[in-house]
Amino acid sequence: MNPSESTAIVIAGIPVVDMSMYHRIRFLVGDPAAWIEWGPEGSRRSTLIVRDIEMDRARVDARADEVTCPGECEPSGGLSGDRGIATAQATAEFLVRRGIDRVIVHRDLPMLFADCFRERGVEIVCDRDLGIIDRRAKDEEEIGHLRTAQAATESAMRLACETIGRAGVDPDGRLLHDGEVLTSEIVRSIIDIHLIRKGFSSRPSIVAGGPMGADCHEMGSGPLRTGEPVIVDIFPQDKKTRYNGDCTRTVVHGDIPPELAAMHAALVEARAASEQATRAGITGQRVHEAGIARIRAHGYGVGLPPDGEATYCGMIHGTGHGIGLDVHEAPLLDFKGPELVVGDAITIEPGLYDARVGGMRIEDMVIVTADGCENLNRLPYGLDWS
Amino acid sequence: MNPSESTAIVIAGIPVVDMSMYHRIRFLVGDPAAWIEWGPEGSRRSTLIVRDIEMDRARVDARADEVTCPGECEPSGGLSGDRGIATAQATAEFLVRRGIDRVIVHRDLPMLFADCFRERGVEIVCDRDLGIIDRRAKDEEEIGHLRTAQAATESAMRLACETIGRAGVDPDGRLLHDGEVLTSEIVRSIIDIHLIRKGFSSRPSIVAGGPMGADCHEMGSGPLRTGEPVIVDIFPQDKKTRYNGDCTRTVVHGDIPPELAAMHAALVEARAASEQATRAGITGQRVHEAGIARIRAHGYGVGLPPDGEATYCGMIHGTGHGIGLDVHEAPLLDFKGPELVVGDAITIEPGLYDARVGGMRIEDMVIVTADGCENLNRLPYGLDWS
């Protein structure tokens, strides 16, 4: 869409929550804010509306040509005492004062802003790609942040996998660590403390053992056992840069049962096939198809289990997702997944799930290039971490 | 607003991000979801649309009468391969199939949902109180969660304040801890590790010493010094319940300069006056006015400094804010702040800021009752933690 002088682009929301907003202004604040691009073609400029006490900090740190606050854009009827409403009212007043009667907004714009714009006669056009497309192709700085995040994630992963793989075992088959029964919760806390020391936030990691891991979003709880697959999926955020890591490995303590070795062999092939298929110009669907072809070749299913089938083992999710300031962002590597572009950061994470034995998944992060991709991971894929 | 049979109420978004959505369904998931209340008066029911792989978990855990997924609400033109768009398209299709032509939505509804509703001819009404008012009066369970969160916050606060108050000092006046210069970063990391062990998330705490603390949202960095105020503001989230704590204390290492003692005396009086004014039926503005009257009585300013005045010392922010699933939620204790209700959880946090010496703030959390309030804090207010 090509904005004219009476059309502005507005991205608004809470920058610590809405990463499209943060990506645009690169300024972290927990109160509502609005970024407006406006003016005649050739001399468009950007104005940031933030809370009054944030203006000085924003003038130094935020990416915007000028900074103002709701108090400086007060409509004749006054501003609400509710800070959320006041920011939206002030943004509407800012537009009206400049003769702007049409705004292009991003898909995550809070409805409250749209409501205040409409109240003032400003037409709203939702550009579903705004804040999505512009975050896809990562620049060198962003790739550096992702590299740092994935390295920290891998160091936590190694620690978690070795803690499980090298644990003792009691007569009931439960794992032992430092004289205690090793649980999902203990492994999660070991991961958390390791990451916090590295300056990363501690989103709850998945540490799901045995049949519990068959639900691919189950966090896991209770004692871990020998001979069962334990999915470890860690996706922390760098508190400084806000970019995310995301890595999954599966560990089996002790002897590896043949059905687990067979599932693993299929996943390793599927992951390699998807990575090999990845390059700019290929669709996310093609990357997914390259992987699931290998899953099917090994005799496993693709998609959710047919109703009532208790003996199903299959890949119940897509192959991966974009990653950056959000852990999950565009593009999706699944059926209907869009064409990849140079600089897309994506995860490749085939998984197999069986209600009888549990789940298994391996996940790397790669950066799409013109003729292939760069894999940011260094860890091995094996089940044995003893 | 009184919905009729052709009107639905829709709350949609990402439950781990949008706490109004989480509050409604009490089900944590990182993908977009929609909660719809619909049907004839007297037999209204709620339907939750979630990703297919989350349906089983949602049927057990989520607060909704029935659970479905985008694939079961596919419009004739098909669903987008973009998961965000697909969820919004499916929600619109769900409405259209049931003859619903008008929806009442919350203020944080992502614009994308509104865009998909409008595309299908569904009228949208933004109820600015929906998801705000219904989260204010906390029930006994929620107050229990806040009590737990504030106790954990206070234990981290005691640790941080004592670490600063009991530190050594080098010949340049810099604090020493375990043989190292004590910095904001080290104190922050001590707080983080303490909270993570208690099952709390580690949002970056404010540890701002000296003139740095004069910006009330500055996080603080570098060496801490004797004789200077250090603001410590900790606001962690309980990972299990998602409810937040929020507490601030100010520490001065060593002898307390008279100008800091004078600022502190004003804050202690202001805090007590605001707490004393708090009860259901009183406005947030009255609670704020009760505190700033004491600030003014001590000769300090209220509001932002007049342009160019470098010798200003004043209270540059409101007295406090509501707290619950979000650290900042309704009501605001400031000019235009609304009437308080029984069960409102609010912070009372007067502060004084002076570009020459720094900032000082003390903050408690209280629960509003019919004839007063219950203070959830136990820590003393003093500057001396030696």
Contacts between the chains, C-beta under 8 A, distances in Angstrom:
chain1	res1	chain2	res2	distance
A	17	B	17	6.0
A	29	B	217	7.3
A	30	B	327	7.2
A	30	B	328	6.3
A	31	B	328	7.3
A	52	B	304	6.1
A	53	B	215	7.9
A	53	B	216	6.1
A	53	B	217	6.7
A	53	B	304	7.2
A	53	B	316	5.9
A	53	B	317	6.1
A	54	B	217	6.5
A	56	B	215	7.1
A	57	B	215	6.5
A	57	B	217	7.0
A	57	B	218	7.6
A	80	B	336	7.2
A	81	B	284	7.8
A	81	B	285	7.6
A	81	B	332	6.3
A	81	B	334	7.0
A	81	B	335	6.8
A	81	B	336	2.4
A	81	B	337	5.8
A	81	B	338	6.8
A	82	B	128	7.9
A	82	B	330	6.9
A	82	B	332	6.8
A	82	B	338	7.8
A	83	B	332	6.3
A	84	B	107	6.7
A	85	B	107	8.0
A	85	B	128	6.4
A	105	B	111	5.7
A	106	B	111	7.1
A	107	B	84	6.7
A	107	B	85	8.0
A	107	B	110	6.1
A	107	B	111	5.7
A	107	B	112	3.8
A	107	B	115	7.4
A	108	B	110	4.8
A	108	B	111	6.7
A	108	B	112	7.1
A	109	B	110	7.2
A	109	B	111	4.1
A	110	B	107	6.1
A	110	B	108	4.8
A	110	B	109	7.2
A	110	B	110	7.4
A	110	B	111	7.7
A	111	B	105	5.7
A	111	B	106	7.1
A	111	B	107	5.7
A	111	B	108	6.7
A	111	B	109	4.0
A	111	B	110	7.7
A	111	B	111	6.7
A	111	B	114	5.9
A	111	B	124	7.7
A	111	B	126	5.0
A	112	B	107	3.8
A	112	B	108	7.1
A	112	B	126	6.5
A	112	B	128	6.5
A	114	B	111	5.9
A	114	B	114	6.4
A	114	B	126	7.4
A	115	B	107	7.4
A	115	B	126	4.0
A	115	B	128	7.3
A	124	B	111	7.7
A	126	B	111	5.0
A	126	B	112	6.5
A	126	B	114	7.4
A	126	B	115	4.0
A	128	B	82	7.9
A	128	B	85	6.4
A	128	B	112	6.5
A	128	B	115	7.3
A	189	B	196	7.5
A	189	B	197	7.2
A	192	B	196	5.0
A	193	B	193	6.5
A	193	B	196	6.0
A	193	B	197	7.3
A	196	B	189	7.5
A	196	B	192	4.9
A	196	B	193	6.0
A	196	B	196	5.2
A	196	B	202	5.6
A	197	B	189	7.1
A	197	B	193	7.3
A	201	B	201	6.9
A	201	B	202	6.3
A	202	B	196	5.6
A	202	B	201	6.3
A	202	B	202	5.8
A	202	B	239	8.0
A	204	B	239	6.0
A	215	B	53	7.9
A	215	B	56	7.2
A	215	B	57	6.7
A	216	B	53	6.2
A	217	B	29	7.4
A	217	B	53	6.7
A	217	B	54	6.5
A	217	B	57	7.0
A	218	B	57	7.6
A	239	B	202	8.0
A	239	B	204	5.9
A	284	B	81	7.7
A	285	B	81	7.5
A	304	B	52	6.2
A	304	B	53	7.2
A	316	B	53	6.0
A	317	B	53	6.3
A	327	B	30	7.3
A	328	B	30	6.4
A	328	B	31	7.3
A	330	B	82	6.9
A	332	B	81	6.3
A	332	B	82	6.8
A	332	B	83	6.3
A	334	B	81	6.9
A	335	B	81	6.7
A	336	B	80	7.1
A	336	B	81	2.4
A	336	B	82	8.0
A	337	B	81	5.8
A	338	B	81	6.8
A	338	B	82	7.8
